């Protein structure tokens, strides 16, 4: 058996992508998510049309078809399905794509089967680590096998999908890429005056209270630090109460949601992720690209991205004492932390928007049957 030369394979990939007209079904009211999930696709496809509840005129290469929301979001899903079917009927599309199984993946699957188009699903953390493990998990596991192509952020999720019966040839890695021109290490001498940084939703899934408990462990062992927690959410009051109970309110800044966290990344020494469940958060990639050393648990594809004691620390469990020990090691040894920080910026060479476009080329080839 002979194998096509790499240059020939790359040329085939480019040709397939450049000729593809893609219909996307989404609910991305956040410009950042459109930029990172779909603009890399739009850069390689011949045309990309998005049917969604909202959109942004300035998104590069995406033609929006907006659907009005009739009050409650759940009432809008039938309208979204109808609008997607109308667009598929009047357009000439080669594939339909979406992110998140419920409901957008399900809508795209219906549209694809009705109009004879191959369908791609970009899986997010809750699809595999949430829905697929619940009492109704047989349903999402069955649905995964109905898609012509699926993408996940890393090898750990590839293995999970194949164990669920998805053909390995149908699974691709789609990197959670960032604009590396925006997220870069600070130039010159910048004082990193935030020892420990946490960024995310104040939700049970992200588990901000775990970070507070870890800080309390440090404090109880006589370690001085300045920390910051960026975000808002339903656990906001619980976080504030826990900080007050531990006597940490003065040591931990809580500025709320920050649209552009780059200033905090450039001031931080260590980024701490405490999620119970996550795929691969953009905040992790952003902070590493900016030269912050991560401490992450073995959830989702985080341990696929961070190599323990090379460009960060991977904790084996989520106990506060385990986090506190890892955080102390980094704060106590400047040389060790600076070595890991320098290595962490190497993520910029693997998670650029150009890398994501290359991933989309491969996905389009899979949808094309190659």
C-alpha positions in Angstrom: 0.0 0.0 0.0 1.4 3.4 -1.0 0.8 6.6 0.9 0.3 9.9 -0.8 3.0 12.5 -0.2 2.4 15.0 2.5 2.4 17.9 0.0 -0.3 16.1 -2.1 -2.5 15.5 1.0 -2.1 19.1 2.0 -3.1 20.2 -1.5 -6.2 18.0 -1.4 -7.1 19.4 2.0 -6.8 23.0 0.7 -8.9 22.2 -2.4 -11.7 20.6 -0.4 -11.8 23.5 2.0 -11.6 26.2 -0.6 -14.6 24.7 -2.5 -16.8 24.1 0.6 -19.9 26.2 1.4 -20.8 25.6 5.0 -23.9 26.3 7.0 -23.4 26.8 10.7 -26.1 26.7 13.4 -25.2 28.5 16.6 -26.1 30.7 19.5 -23.0 32.7 19.8 -24.0 36.2 21.1 -20.4 36.5 22.3 -18.1 38.0 19.7 -15.1 36.2 21.2 -16.7 32.8 20.7 -17.5 33.5 17.1 -14.0 34.7 16.5 -12.4 31.6 18.0 -14.9 28.9 17.0 -16.0 29.9 13.5 -13.8 32.6 12.0 -11.0 30.0 11.6 -13.5 28.0 9.6 -14.5 31.0 7.5 -10.9 31.6 6.6 -10.6 28.3 4.8 -14.1 27.6 3.5 -15.4 29.1 0.3 -18.4 30.5 2.2 -19.7 30.3 5.7 -23.3 31.2 6.6 -24.5 31.2 10.3 -28.1 30.8 11.4 -28.2 32.1 14.9 -30.1 34.1 17.5 -27.6 36.9 17.2 -24.5 37.8 15.3 -21.9 40.4 14.6 -21.5 42.2 11.2 -17.8 42.6 11.7 -17.0 38.9 11.9 -14.6 38.0 9.1 -16.1 35.9 6.3 -19.4 35.0 8.0 -22.8 35.8 6.6 -25.4 35.9 9.3 -29.0 34.8 9.2 -30.5 36.1 12.4 -33.5 34.6 14.2 -35.6 36.7 16.6 -36.1 35.3 20.0 -39.8 35.0 21.2 -39.1 35.7 24.8 -37.9 32.5 26.5 -34.9 30.9 24.7 -36.5 27.4 24.5 -39.4 28.9 22.4 -36.9 30.1 19.9 -35.4 26.7 19.1 -38.2 25.7 16.7 -37.8 29.0 15.0 -34.0 28.3 14.7 -34.7 24.9 13.2 -37.2 26.4 10.7 -34.8 29.2 9.7 -32.0 26.7 9.2 -34.2 24.5 7.0 -35.2 27.5 4.9 -31.6 28.5 4.5 -30.6 24.9 3.6 -33.4 24.8 1.0 -32.6 28.0 -0.8 -28.8 27.7 -0.5 -26.3 25.3 -2.0 -24.3 24.0 1.0 -21.8 21.2 1.3 -22.0 20.6 5.0 -23.6 21.8 8.2 -21.7 22.4 11.4 -22.4 23.3 15.0 -20.9 23.4 18.5 -22.7 21.7 21.5 -25.0 18.7 21.2 -28.1 20.2 22.9 -29.8 21.8 21.1 -27.6 23.1 18.2 -26.0 19.8 17.3 -29.4 18.1 17.3 -30.8 20.9 15.0 -27.9 20.6 12.7 -28.3 16.8 12.5 -32.0 17.2 11.6 -31.1 19.8 8.9 -28.3 17.7 7.5 -30.4 14.5 7.2 -33.4 16.4 5.7 -31.2 18.0 3.0 -28.6 15.3 2.4 -25.6 17.2 3.9 -22.9 15.7 6.1 -23.0 17.0 9.6 -20.2 18.0 12.0 -20.5 18.5 15.8 -17.9 20.3 17.8 -18.2 18.7 21.3 -17.9 20.9 24.4 -17.1 19.7 27.9 -20.7 19.2 29.1 -21.5 16.9 26.1 -19.0 14.2 27.1 -18.4 14.8 30.8 -21.9 15.8 31.6 -24.7 14.7 29.4 -23.1 11.4 28.3 -22.6 10.4 32.0 -26.1 11.2 33.2 -29.0 8.8 33.6 -30.1 9.7 30.1 -26.5 9.2 28.8 -27.5 6.5 26.3 -29.2 9.1 24.2 -26.2 11.5 23.7 -23.9 8.5 23.2 -26.3 7.2 20.4 -26.5 10.7 18.9 -22.7 11.1 18.8 -22.6 8.1 16.4 -25.0 9.7 14.0 -22.7 12.6 13.1 -20.4 12.3 10.1 -17.6 14.2 11.9 -17.0 15.2 15.5 -14.3 17.4 17.0 -12.9 17.6 20.5 -10.1 19.8 22.0 -7.6 17.0 22.9 -6.7 13.3 22.9 -8.4 12.5 26.2 -11.8 13.3 24.7 -10.9 11.4 21.5 -10.4 8.3 23.6 -13.7 8.8 25.4 -15.6 9.1 22.1 -14.0 6.0 20.7 -14.9 4.0 23.8 -18.5 5.1 23.2 -18.4 3.5 19.8 -17.6 6.5 17.6 -15.3 5.5 14.6 -11.8 6.9 15.2 -11.7 8.1 11.6 -14.7 10.4 12.3 -13.0 12.2 15.2 -10.8 15.2 14.8 -9.0 17.6 17.2 -10.2 21.2 16.9 -7.9 23.4 19.1 -9.4 26.1 21.3 -7.2 28.6 19.6 -6.4 32.2 20.5 -5.1 35.3 18.7 -1.5 35.0 19.7 -0.8 38.5 18.6 -3.1 39.7 21.4 -2.0 37.2 24.1 1.7 37.5 24.3 4.2 37.9 27.1 4.7 41.4 28.3 7.7 43.2 26.9 10.3 44.8 29.2 10.2 44.6 32.9 6.7 44.2 34.1 6.0 43.6 37.8 4.0 40.5 38.3 2.3 41.6 41.5 -0.6 39.0 41.5 0.8 35.8 42.9 -2.3 33.6 42.1 -5.0 34.2 39.5 -8.3 32.5 39.0 -10.6 33.3 36.1 -14.0 31.9 35.2 -17.7 31.7 36.0 -18.5 31.6 39.7 -20.4 28.3 39.2 -20.4 24.8 40.6 -18.8 23.5 37.5 -15.8 25.9 37.8 -15.7 25.4 41.6 -14.3 28.8 42.7 -14.7 27.7 46.3 -12.0 25.1 45.8 -9.6 27.9 45.0 -10.6 29.8 48.1 -10.1 26.7 50.2 -6.6 26.2 48.7 -5.8 29.8 49.5 -6.9 29.2 53.1 -4.5 26.3 53.3 -1.7 28.5 52.2 -2.6 31.2 54.7 -2.9 28.7 57.5 0.7 27.6 56.7 2.0 31.2 57.0 2.3 31.9 53.3 1.7 35.5 52.3 0.2 36.1 48.8 -1.8 38.5 46.7 -4.5 36.8 44.6 -7.3 37.8 42.2 -10.5 36.1 41.1 -12.1 37.3 37.9 -15.7 36.4 37.2 -19.3 36.5 38.2 -22.0 33.9 38.7 -24.4 32.3 41.1 -21.7 31.5 43.6 -20.5 35.0 43.9 -22.0 35.6 47.3 -20.7 32.3 48.6 -17.2 33.2 47.4 -17.4 36.6 49.2 -18.6 34.9 52.3 -15.9 32.2 52.3 -13.2 34.8 51.8 -14.5 36.8 54.7 -14.8 33.7 56.9 -11.2 32.8 56.2 -10.0 36.4 56.7 -8.8 36.6 53.1 -10.9 39.5 51.7 -8.0 41.9 51.9 -5.6 39.4 50.1 -7.9 38.5 47.2 -9.2 41.0 44.7 -12.6 40.3 43.2 -13.2 42.8 40.4 -16.0 40.9 38.8 -16.2 40.0 35.2 -13.4 41.5 33.1 -14.0 41.7 29.3 -10.3 41.8 28.6 -8.2 39.9 31.2 -4.8 40.5 29.5 -3.8 43.1 32.1 -4.3 40.5 34.8 -2.5 37.8 32.9 0.5 40.1 32.5 0.5 40.8 36.2 0.1 37.2 37.4 2.7 34.6 38.3 0.5 31.5 38.6 -2.9 30.7 37.0 -5.0 28.2 38.9 -7.8 26.1 37.4 -10.1 24.3 39.8 -12.9 23.0 37.5 -14.9 19.9 38.4 -15.5 19.5 34.6 -14.0 21.3 31.7 -13.0 20.6 28.1 -10.1 23.0 27.5 -10.9 26.6 28.8 -9.7 29.5 26.7 -8.5 31.1 29.9 -5.9 28.4 30.3 -4.5 28.8 26.8 -4.6 32.6 27.1 -2.7 32.7 30.4 0.0 30.3 29.3 0.5 32.3 26.1 1.0 35.4 28.3 3.7 33.7 30.4 1.7 32.6 33.4 2.4 29.2 34.9 -0.7 27.0 35.2 -1.8 24.6 37.9 -4.5 22.4 36.5 -6.4 19.2 37.5 -6.8 16.1 35.3 -10.1 17.1 33.8 -11.0 17.3 30.1 -8.1 17.9 27.9 -6.2 20.1 30.4 -3.5 17.4 31.1 -3.1 16.9 27.3 -2.2 20.6 27.1 -0.1 21.1 30.2 3.0 18.9 30.7 3.6 18.4 34.4 6.8 20.1 35.7 7.6 21.3 32.1 5.2 24.1 31.4 3.0 23.9 34.4 1.8 21.6 37.2 -0.8 19.0 36.9 -2.4 18.0 40.2 -3.5 14.4 40.7 -6.5 15.3 42.8 -8.6 18.4 43.5 -8.0 18.5 47.2 -7.3 22.0 48.6 -4.1 20.8 50.2 -2.8 19.4 46.9 -3.5 22.7 45.1 -1.9 24.6 48.0 1.3 22.5 47.8 1.6 23.1 44.0 1.0 26.8 44.4 3.6 27.0 47.2 6.2 25.2 45.1 5.8 27.8 42.4 5.8 30.8 44.7 8.7 29.6 46.7 11.1 28.9 43.9 11.4 31.8 41.5 13.9 30.0 39.1 11.6 27.0 38.8 8.5 29.2 38.2 10.3 31.3 35.6 11.5 28.2 33.7 8.0 26.8 33.5 6.7 30.3 32.5 9.1 30.5 29.6 8.1 27.0 28.5 4.4 27.8 28.9 4.6 30.5 26.2 5.4 27.7 23.7 1.6 27.1 23.6 1.5 30.0 21.2 3.1 27.8 18.5 0.3 25.2 18.9 -2.9 27.1 19.6 -3.0 30.0 17.1 -6.0 30.8 15.0 -4.0 29.5 12.0 -3.7 26.2 13.7 -7.5 26.1 14.2 -8.0 26.8 10.5 -5.7 23.9 9.7 -7.9 21.7 12.0 -11.0 22.9 10.1 -9.4 21.9 6.8 -9.1 18.4 8.1 -12.7 18.4 9.4 -13.9 19.5 6.0 -12.0 16.7 4.3 -13.6 14.2 6.7 -17.0 15.5 5.9 -16.1 15.2 2.2 -15.3 11.5 2.8 -11.5 11.7 2.4 
